[in-house]
Amino acid sequence: AGKGRQKGLDSLTLYHLVIQSAIQQNWVYTDVFAGMDQGLEVRLLIKILASGEIRDIFYETRSGNRYLDESAKKAVMKINPLPPLPAGMPSYDLGLIFTPKGLK
């Protein structure tokens, strides 16, 4: 039983984990966030090229708090470039959700 799970994570799932880890290491979380409405969220859409370069960063939705919005965008800018995409992927669009508590 359970032999089917031994394949491990697929390359795209692993890539997501790399991105999440990099963002969490580069996101400057300050005490200002603790005082914010914890229900706020900002959604970013990023386009990643095969080389790992982040080509575009768009606000899908803003939180209504400029500080949270800007800090989320800066965190993504700091991780550019990422490692190359998994083989065979020419580009990848990824949605990210940030809240005052961290990456969702």
C-alpha positions, 0 to 999 in steps of 0.5 A: 500500500502507498507505493503510488505515492513514492514518485514524489512531487512533480517538477512544477510543484517543486518549482512552486515550493522554490518560489514560495520559499524565495518570497518568504525569505525576501518579503520584509514583514514589519509590525505594520502588518500586525496592525492591519486588517488581517482579511486584506489580500493582494493578488499578483499575477507574474509571467515567468520565462523559460530562463526563470526571468520574471517578465511581468508583474501585474496586480490582479487585485489590490488590497486597498492598503498601498503598503501591503501592495507595494511590499508584495510587489517588491518581494517578487522583484527581489526573487528575479530571476528564478531558476529556469522553468521545468524542461519543455515550458516556454513560459508560466503564468502564476498567481500569488496571494499575499495577506498581512500574515504571509503568502497564501 
